[in-house]
Amino acid sequence: MENSQRSGNPPRPRPPAGWFERLRGRRPRAGASAVPGVVPVGVVTDSAAALPVDWVDQHGTYLRVVPMPVMVNDQIFSEGTDDVPTELALGLAMGQAVRTSRPAPGQLINAYRQLAEAGVGHIISIHLSADLSGSLDAARLAAESSPVPVTVVDSRTVALAQGFAVMDVVAAAAAGADAEQLAALAAKAAENHIYFAVPSLEQLRRGGRIGTLASVLGTLLNVKPILSVREGHIIAHEKVRTHSRTLARLVAIARAEAQARGPEVRLAVHYFGNLEAAEEIVQELAGASVFEVLAVPVPAVLGAHTGVGVLAVAISGGIEPPAPGPVRPEPRTKAESRPRPESKPRDPRRQPVSPSPGSAVSAGSPQEPEAPPEHSAP
């Protein structure tokens, strides 16, 4: 018995655990299926999922995370084995060429074989959006050489919006769900959202991730947009006029969606080289759900395209809200409302005409049209 019970005092209640702790307690025992008599299903993903290292270590029996390479000039770095964040930050600061690549099919084949040797009968392979990377194609190619069947799933998203789905699949696999159920659960990653802001879009433009977006919005490179990933593509969610307001708008957008999704929402904040700003967002979002909000570094393979200073919020759980409409500007305050244009002077040669009974406007003095609304490109 605990000391509090020995002394006659009731035990102190424990605070509610966050989603990270709840998932931590669901890991299967090493070398055994979580459900006796059920052949386990393995899970493979790529490092773009931004899974916390401690969590991956705790679920390593039937989970494999394949690193995605980052190239700075002619040097290739691999997440998990090299100090990629430091090398990447130095390379970006020095203006060196930075590129990323999909994982080699051989790495994926090796992951599939390791899981097969561990006793799995099927593998769910979950990867970042096929519209942003060739990882899905590499997984499909590798699946042809896997010793056990592999179901390859396009998450249609990135970072912990992808990682949350991986966590759910791992937890469901440990509970005995079959491959078909797990594949359907993995596909729900597309319902998870991520919003992010970068100090400059130049790195995204260089990587070819916003070519179409920049051409549509025209002057996008001169504003500070909040971006999102929907249907596998990067889209502009909202245009913010100054970088100083980005953090506040990012928090407001995340809180609004968290409220719309309901109490089961999960939130995480990503950052690269700006932990203090990320912790500030974590504090602002602390009351947005009953679950813990984590600050997780952005994976190097994503940081190579966003650059240093990126801030992002990943949202999962509850009911997915409707998709937003075309990109909209930051809401103006009442004091910042657009002024109406001055009325044009009336031609003195025109004689006023008395309005007919019941008419609201004089025929010789047409109303000045209201200021046109501020349009945003789709």
N, C-alpha and C positions, 0 to 999 in steps of 0.2 A: 504494500500500500504506500501511497505517496505521503510525504510529511504532513501535508495539509489534512489528510484523512486521519492520520494518527493523532493529531492534536484536536480532532473533533470539528475542525473548520471545513466547510465545503470546498472542494477543489476549485481553483480559479479557472474560469472558462478561457479557452484558447481563442485568439482572434481568428476570424474567418481566413482560410487559406486562399491565396490568389490562384489564378489559372495555372501558373508555372508549377506551384507546389502540388496542385491536384493532379496534373499530368505526371509529375515526378513519381507520385505514388502508384501509378498504373503500370510501371515497367514490369515485364515478365522476368522470372528468375533466369539467371544465366544458364544456358544449355537446356532449357526446358520450355515447352509450350505453356502459355499462361492458362490454357484450358486443357485438362488432361484428355488425351485421346483425339485432340484436334491437331491436324497438321498445320504448323504456323505458316503465315504469309509474310514474306519479307518486304521491306520498303527501301527503295533507292531514290535519292534526290541529288540535286547539284548544290554547290555552295552558294548559289544565288538565293536560296531559301532563307539565308541569314539565321539558321537555327543556333541558339545559344550553345556554346561548346560543352558546358556542364550537362545540359540536357541530352546532347548527342552521346556523350560518354555513358550516361545512365541507361541508354536504350541501344547500346551498340551491338547487342546479340543479333537482332534481326533488322538493323538499320545501317545503311551505308550512305555517306555523303561524298559524292565525287567532286573533287576540286576543279574549278574552272581556271585556266591559266590567264595570267595578266602579263603582258609584254611591255617593258619600259626600254625604249630603244631596241637593242638586239638581245636583251636579257629576258628570260622567261622565269616568272615566279609562280609558285603554286600555293594557294591558300591552304593553311594547315601545316605546311612544312617550312615555308619561308616567312620572313617578316614583311609580308606584302604591303600592309598599310604604310609602313615607314618608307619603303622603296617607292611606293606609288606617290605618296605626298611629296617626296623629294623630286621625283620625276616631273610631276605636274608643276611644282614651283620653279623648276629650271626650264620649263617649256619643252621638255623632251617628248618624243613621240610615244604615246601610250595607246595600246591596243589590247583587245581581249579576244579569246577564242573559245569555241565550244570544247568540252572535254573530249579526249580521244576515245573512239569506240572501244579501243583496247582496255581503257580504264573502266569503262562500264561493264565490259565482259568480265573483267576480273572481279568487280563487285558482285555481279550475278553469280559467278562461280563460288565466291566465298559464302554467300547466303545459301546456295544449294548444298555446300558441304556442311553448313550449320544445321541442315535438315528441313529447310523450307520447301514447300511444294509448289509455290507460286510467288511471283514478285510483282509488286505495284511500283512502277518507275515514274516519279512525278517531277516534271521539269518546268523551268520558266517559259514564258510565252514563246511560241514558235515564231511569232512576228518580230521578236527582239533578239533571238539567238538561234543557232543551229543545234542546240543541245537535244531537242526532241528528235531531230533526224538522226543524230548520233546514237541515241537510245534505241530507236527503231532498228537501226543497222546492227547494233550490238545484241538486241533481243533475238536475232536470227541465230546467233551462236550460243545462246544461253542453254545450260543443261536443264532448266526448268522453264515452264511457260512464264512470259513476262507481259503484263499489260502496261503499255506506255500511255501516260496521261499528260495532256497539255494543261497546265494550271491556268493559262491565259493571264498570268500576273507575275509579280516579282517580289523579292524580299520576304518579309514575314507575312504578307498577304498570301504568298505561296507557302511559307513555313507553317502558318497556322493549320493549313489543310494537311500538311505532312504530319504534324503533331496529332491531329484528329485521327488520321489513318493508322498511325502507330498505336494509339490508344485502343482503337476499335479492333485492330489485329490482335493485340494482347488479350482482348476480351473474347476472341474466338470468331469474329466476323469472317465470312468467306470472301474470296477474291472479287466476286461480282459486287458485293456490298461495299467493299473497300474502294473499288474503282469508281463507283457512283459517289462515294464520299469524297474522293480525291477531286472529282470533277467540280465539286461545289467550291473549289478554290476560286473559281471565276466570280463567285458572289462576294468574295472578300475585296476590300478596296484599299488603295494606298494613295495618299496625297503627299506631294513633296515639293519643296522649293529649293532652288539653287541660286547662288549669287550671280551666276552667269550661265547662259545657255550655250556658250561657245563649245564646251567639251561635248555636250550632247550633239551639237551640230557636226562637230568633227567626226564623231562616231557614227554619223548617219542615222541617229535615232529620231531626229525631228525634222528631217528634210522636208517632208510634205507639210508638216505642221507649221514650220517657219514660213514656207511659201504662201500658205493660206492666210496666216495672220499678218504677213507683211512686216510690220514694225515690231514683231514680238521680241526680237533681240534687244530692243531698247526699253523694254518694260520688265517687271519682276513678276512673272506669272506663277501661280500655283498649279502644278501639273498633277495628272492622275493617270492611272492605267485602266482602261476599259476595253473589254473585248480584245485584249492582247496588245493594244496600241497605246502609245503615250498621247494623251490629249491635254489641252489647256482647259483647266477647270475655272480659273478666275484670274483676271489680270489685276495685280496690285501695283500701285503707282510708285511706291518706295519700298526699299528692302526693309526699312525699319518697321513697316507695318506687316511684313510677311508673317512673322511669328504669331501675332495676334489673330490674323485671318486664318492661319493654319489651325490654331487652337479652336477658333469659332466653328470652322467647318467640321472638324473632328467631333467636337461636342454635339453639334446638331445631328450628325449622323449616328453617333452613339446613342443619343436619346431616341432617334427614330427606330433603331434596331431593337431596343429593349434591354432588359437587365442582363442577358447572357452575353453581352458584347465583350470582346477582348481588344485591348489596345496595346500598341508598342510604338516606341519612338526610335527612329534611326538617325544616326549622325555620322559625320566624318570630320574629325579634327575640331569639333565644337561641342564637347561634352556639356559644358555649362549651359549653353542654349538648350540642349536636349533635356537636361534636368529641369530647366525652367518649364518646358512644355509638359514634362511628366507631372510636375506639381500642379500646373493649370488643369490637367486632365484627370487628376486624382479622384475627383468626385463624379466623373463621367460614367463610371460603371462600378459594380461591386467587386470587380476583379483588379488585380494588381496591374499597374502600368509599368512596363520595362523600358529601359534605355539600352538599345542594342546597336553596336557599330554596324554601319552599312557594309555589306560584303565588298571586298576589293574589286570584284568583277563589275559591280554596279558603281562603286566610287570612281572607277576609271572613266565612266561616262558622265557622272554628275559633277565631279570635281570636289575639292575640299570646301566645306561649309554647307553641304546639303543637310536639310532637315526634312524628315518624313514621318508620317503617322500611318501605321497599318491598322486596319480595322477588320474584325471578323466576328461572326456569331450573330445570333438573333435573326431578324428578318431583314433581308436586303432591301434598302429603299429604292424607289424608282431611279432610273438613270437620269442624270442631269441633262438639260437642254444645251444649246450652243454656249460657248464660252461667254461668260459675263464679266463685266468690270466690277471692281470692288465697289460695294454699295457706298453711295455718297451720304455724308451727314447732311442735316438740314442746312447747316451754315455753308456747306459746299455746293448747294444746289446750283445747277446751271442757270445763269441769268437769262431772262427773256430778252430777245432783241428789241431795240427801240423801235417805236412805231414810225413808219415812213411819213414824212410831211405830206399833207393833203394838197393836191393841185388846186390853187386858188381859182383857176378858171372853171372848175367843175362846180356846178350848183347842187346843193343838197336837195334831196328829194324826200318829201315827207313820207314816213312809213305808212303803208296801208293798214287798216284796222286789223289787229291780231298778229301782225308781223313782228318779229323780234329784232330785226336788223334793218337799218335804212338801206334802200337800194343803192344809193350813191356813196355809201361808206362801208365797204365790205370789211369783215373782221380780219384783223391781222392774224395769220396762222401762228399756232403755237410753235415754240422751238422744237425742231425735230428731235426725236429720241436718239440717244447715243447708241449707235449700232456696233455690234461685235461680230466678227467673222465666225462662222461655224467651226 
